[in-house]
Amino acid sequence: MKSDPEKGSMKPAPLLFSCRLTLFIVCMFASFNFLLQRMNISFALVCMVKRPNTTSLLDLDASLDFNTSSNYFSGSFDDLHNLTIEADSLYNDSNHMSSSVISVFEDENDDAVCRRMAASRSNSSKSRFTEDGEFEWSKDVQGAILGSFFYGYLFTQIFGGWLAERFGAKIAFLGSMASLSILTLLNPIAARYGPEFLFAVRLLQGLTHGAALPSMNVFSARWCAPTERGMLMGIAFGGFGFAAAFTFPICAFLCENFGWESIFYATGAFGLLLLAVSYFLVYEWPENHPRISAQELEYLRKTRAVSYSSSQKSKKIHVPWRKIITSGPINVIHITHTCFTWGFLMVGMYMPTYLKEVLYMDTSQNGLYSSLPYMGMLSIHFSVGTIFDFFRRKNCCSVSTLRKIFNSVGMIGPAISMILTGFLSCTNIEFGIAMITIGQAFGEFSFMGGYMLSIFEVAPKYAGIIIGITNTFGVLPGFLCPLFVSLLTPNGTREEWILVFGIAAGMNVLGAILYAIFGSCELQPWAANKERRASSIIAPINGTRRNSQLQPDGNGILKEQEMLPLTKDHRKEQSDG
């Protein structure tokens, strides 16, 4: 059984009301804001764009010819439950299968059922249906707008990580938040000038967003003890779960009550408010925080992954680019992240469109059902990191093995979920969505206990830069998915969408297999932290124990200097200091 050596063994400083907890709660709201302003366009397009080449649902009830199936749909459609029973009876007569199971899957008349149900909802409800959009944009145009953010995001990930390491994570963090929020407010104006202007604004948003996630990972290396990292990063990344779960219902409410423009105005204003709060609560290093307790500061100094020096801002960072680029464990993380992101973005960007085109959901229903898979992820998000930390402390297996187990569970579960998505039926959509929600929830095991946090074991010193490279690969599905969807779903039929979600499921399975075989959490030699704090570290040199102290060089940068052996009393005095 392989143990996991941790830095330091001192008693943890209290977490409740601590400065490190405050920082990661702010990061949680920030991650919520970042994903909210990235995903808002997915639902906004449902409200903004007319459904092409379709008959108005107000006239659909009279125009559809159901032939031999018409007897099943000639009654009142005000009672949704009765319609479900009739549709289930049809399935039983034709296939001799249990209605509770077959109603989840496709039937030859399923499209007709969904259309008649949508017509009934449209006649009996005052809600604005998704056909009442303002713009007539083709699938290709919508795909380009959805992907535009990721075109910009692609080219600033590595630069954003370097920026956070070189000039400060706080500057990168706040700068990204400010620019992203201001540009969000400009989305409605750009849309009315034309889709090319909206494309340009979303592209700029992607460019400015590049430093957001790397800066939070830099904070993790500076503000986390290894045994708390899973929980604290779970809090920080929890904002992504909240955003994924509540963005669509929020956007649906805003669209129905205030118009699609309010989606961008409300989310942009929230970002600016959070910016003001973050300025006063986020600090670069624990040593810079004016309100941190002595106990918490000492705890972080002895346990965190990277050390601090007063000359950090002026220090030139030497990045071993060749080692990073050629590292096997790092490249496996890149590939796994790309596979995971493909499925995550496919569901996030296109679940509302799928429910609109195949199941004919109105705005309020669409917002609720689109969010449920992410609510499932959110329901277990905060517990996954804690569970991982528990098993890690127990040393039941190596960290690499533990992360592989969590990652496999977290990628296979959503793969099954995405396959089920293609077979959703409007006659029993609640049961189908419940199954998908459970499957998507398992994705948290991959993100919070699998490949992503292994960066902090493999190369914590360069976490910001590596996460920037990883996100560069992870951004690729952001603009490839819209291209695939535009190509594979020209008519928006169920059969076309089944292929789309099947490809996404296959990507998840591929990522799980590759990480299980080639993944590792061993600290890489080129990423070892060669600097030491002035509190001294006793290191063996040529078989002799000598004292290693930090001395400033001509540029004011602290470097190790070999000293003569100290007496026992001197070593004790220095250690106490």
Protein Blocks (a to p, Z undefined) as FASTA:
>chain_A
ZZdddehjbdcddfehpaklmmmmmmmmmmmmmmmmmmmmmmmmmmmpccehiacfklmm
mmpcgkjmmmmmmmcfkbmmlmmmmmmmmmmmmnopafklmmmpccfklmmmmmmmmmmm
mmmpcbdcfklpfbdcdfklmmmmmmmmmmmmmmmmmmmmmmmmmnopklmmmmmmmmmm
mmmmmmmmmmmnomklmmmmmmmmmmmmmmmmmmmmmmmmmmccfklmmmmmmmmmmmmm
mmmmmmmmmmmmmmmmnojklmmmmmmmmmmmmmmmmmmmgcfblklpmkbcfklmmmmm
mmmmbdcdfklmmpccdddfklmmmpmklmmmmmmmmmmmmmmmmmmmmmmmmmmmmnop
afklmmmmmmmmmmmmmmmmmmmmmmmmmmmmnomacfklmmmmmmmmmmmmmmmmmmmm
mmgcfklmmlmmmmmmmmmmmmmmmmmmmmmmmmmmmmmmlmmmmmmmmmmmmmmmmmmm
mmmmmmmmmnopaklmmmmmmmmmmmmmmmmmmmmmmgccbdcfklpcfbdcfkopadde
ehiacdddddddfkopacddddddddfklmmmmmmZZ
